[in-house]
């Protein structure tokens, strides 16, 4: 059960994070006091914790007069932020180099030859790939030797639904899963692309008979 003290600490931490996220430039501790309404000691404790966890970076500003440098704080972007910013650029390049068939073929080649340790069976290999990429697959009822998964979360929703070449990601992913399944004794026989904001996309594949037992 959460105590009142832990609730206040969590609220204070979120207020500091929101203030930093909404700022156009790095903020000092005093500026954060004004932006959050928190006591300066509380702000400094929170900042120390956020710096230690890697969520906030420190910038040292040389003072105009003698004295200690002014410390300013900036929220660090999410670990996947650089990749998400690059996705639209990569989609433009992919759109220039070919269509859906080329995207599928590129994904399949990579799926078939992807290095690293991989589960021995097609079912586990496909599911592991989906989970690693963040698609949160949910199984549907299917016949013997066959598996159908709803991709309940699409990490590329923004790019897929806003970029003119967004569906290239879907075709690339289709090929990737087909390659992984083929390399582990299975076969993707269904790949339904939907608007992930409304209905999950769906993948269906067959695996070795012993996997379905």
C-alpha positions in Angstrom: 0.0 0.0 0.0 1.4 3.4 -1.0 1.9 5.8 1.9 1.2 9.5 1.8 5.0 10.2 1.9 5.8 8.0 -1.0 2.8 9.5 -3.0 4.2 13.0 -2.4 7.6 12.0 -3.5 6.3 10.4 -6.7 4.1 13.5 -7.4 7.1 15.8 -6.8 9.3 13.7 -9.1 6.6 13.9 -11.9 6.2 17.6 -11.5 9.9 18.2 -12.0 9.9 15.9 -15.0 7.0 17.7 -16.5 8.6 21.1 -16.0 11.8 19.9 -17.6 9.9 18.3 -20.5 8.0 21.4 -21.2 10.9 23.8 -21.1 12.6 25.2 -24.2 16.0 25.2 -22.5 17.7 23.7 -19.5 16.4 25.0 -16.1 18.2 25.8 -12.9 17.0 24.5 -9.5 15.5 27.9 -8.6 13.6 28.0 -11.9 12.2 24.6 -11.2 11.1 25.8 -7.8 9.1 28.5 -9.5 7.8 26.1 -12.2 6.7 23.3 -9.7 5.8 25.1 -6.5 8.0 22.7 -4.6 10.4 23.6 -1.8 14.0 24.2 -3.1 15.4 21.4 -0.9 12.8 18.9 -2.4 13.7 20.0 -5.9 17.4 19.5 -5.3 16.8 16.0 -3.8 14.7 15.1 -6.8 17.2 16.4 -9.3 20.0 14.5 -7.6 17.9 11.3 -7.9 17.1 12.0 -11.5 20.7 12.7 -12.4 21.8 9.5 -10.7 19.2 7.4 -12.6 20.4 9.0 -15.9 17.0 10.7 -16.6 18.4 14.2 -16.3 21.7 15.7 -17.5 23.6 18.6 -15.9 24.9 21.7 -17.8 27.3 24.0 -16.1 26.9 27.7 -17.0 29.8 30.0 -16.4 28.7 32.9 -14.2 29.2 36.5 -15.5 30.8 37.5 -12.2 32.9 35.5 -9.7 31.3 32.6 -8.1 30.2 29.0 -8.6 29.0 27.9 -12.0 25.2 27.8 -12.4 23.9 24.3 -12.8 21.1 23.8 -15.3 19.2 20.6 -15.8 17.7 19.0 -18.9 15.5 15.9 -19.3 17.2 13.1 -21.2 15.2 11.7 -24.0 13.9 8.1 -23.9 16.3 5.4 -25.0 14.4 4.9 -28.3 14.0 8.5 -29.1 16.9 8.7 -31.7 15.5 5.7 -33.5 12.0 7.1 -33.6 13.3 10.3 -35.1 15.2 8.4 -37.7 12.3 6.2 -38.8 10.6 8.8 -41.1 14.0 9.5 -42.8 14.6 5.8 -43.3 11.1 5.4 -44.7 11.8 8.1 -47.3 14.9 6.2 -48.3 13.0 3.0 -48.5 10.3 4.6 -50.5 12.8 5.8 -53.1 14.6 2.5 -53.4 11.5 0.3 -54.0 8.0 -0.7 -53.1 6.3 -3.2 -50.9 7.8 -6.2 -52.5 11.3 -4.8 -52.0 10.6 -4.0 -48.4 9.3 -7.6 -47.8 12.3 -9.1 -49.6 14.8 -7.1 -47.5 13.0 -8.1 -44.3 12.9 -11.7 -45.3 16.6 -11.8 -46.1 17.4 -10.3 -42.7 15.1 -12.7 -40.9 16.6 -15.8 -42.5 20.2 -14.8 -41.8 19.8 -12.8 -38.6 22.8 -13.6 -36.4 22.7 -14.5 -32.7 21.1 -17.2 -30.6 17.5 -18.0 -31.6 14.9 -20.4 -30.2 14.9 -23.8 -32.0 11.2 -23.8 -32.9 9.3 -21.4 -35.2 6.6 -20.6 -32.6 9.1 -19.5 -30.0 11.3 -17.7 -32.5 8.4 -15.6 -34.0 7.0 -14.8 -30.6 10.4 -13.8 -29.2 11.0 -11.5 -32.2 7.6 -9.8 -31.7 8.1 -9.3 -28.0 11.7 -7.9 -28.5 10.4 -5.4 -31.0 7.6 -4.3 -28.6 4.5 -5.6 -30.4 2.9 -7.4 -27.3 1.4 -10.4 -29.2 -1.7 -12.1 -28.0 -2.6 -15.6 -29.1 -5.9 -16.5 -30.8 -7.4 -19.9 -31.0 -6.0 -21.7 -34.1 -5.9 -25.2 -35.5 -3.3 -27.9 -34.9 0.2 -26.8 -35.9 -1.0 -23.2 -36.6 -0.6 -20.1 -34.5 -2.4 -16.7 -34.9 -1.3 -13.6 -33.0 -2.8 -10.2 -32.6 -0.1 -7.5 -32.4 -1.8 -5.5 -29.7 0.9 -2.7 -29.5 2.7 -1.3 -32.5 5.9 0.7 -31.6 5.8 2.3 -35.0 2.2 3.6 -35.0 3.1 7.2 -35.5 5.3 6.5 -38.5 2.9 3.9 -40.0 -0.1 6.2 -39.8 1.5 9.6 -40.7 4.2 8.9 -43.2 3.3 8.4 -46.9 5.7 5.4 -46.9 4.6 4.2 -43.5 3.3 0.8 -44.7 6.9 0.0 -45.8 7.5 -0.8 -42.2 4.6 -3.3 -42.2 5.9 -5.0 -45.3 9.5 -5.0 -43.9 8.2 -6.6 -40.7 6.1 -9.1 -42.6 9.3 -10.2 -44.5 11.3 -10.3 -41.2 8.8 -12.7 -39.6 8.5 -14.8 -42.7 12.3 -15.2 -42.7 12.5 -16.1 -39.1 9.7 -18.6 -39.4 11.3 -20.2 -42.5 14.7 -20.4 -40.8 13.2 -22.3 -37.9 11.0 -24.8 -39.8 7.8 -22.8 -40.0 5.9 -20.7 -42.5 4.0 -17.4 -42.2 0.8 -17.8 -44.1 -1.2 -14.8 -43.0 -0.2 -11.1 -42.3 -3.1 -8.7 -42.0 -2.2 -5.0 -41.9 -4.7 -2.7 -40.0 -4.6 0.7 -38.6 -3.0 -0.1 -35.3 -4.8 2.8 -33.6 -8.1 1.0 -34.3 -7.5 -2.7 -34.8 -4.4 -4.8 -34.1 -2.5 -6.2 -37.0 -2.4 -10.0 -37.2 0.1 -12.7 -38.1 -0.6 -16.3 -38.7 2.0 -19.0 -39.2 2.5 -22.8 -39.2 5.1 -24.5 -37.1 6.5 -28.0 -36.9 3.9 -30.6 -35.8 5.7 -31.4 -32.6 5.5 -27.7 -31.5 1.7 -27.8 -31.7 1.4 -30.8 -29.3 
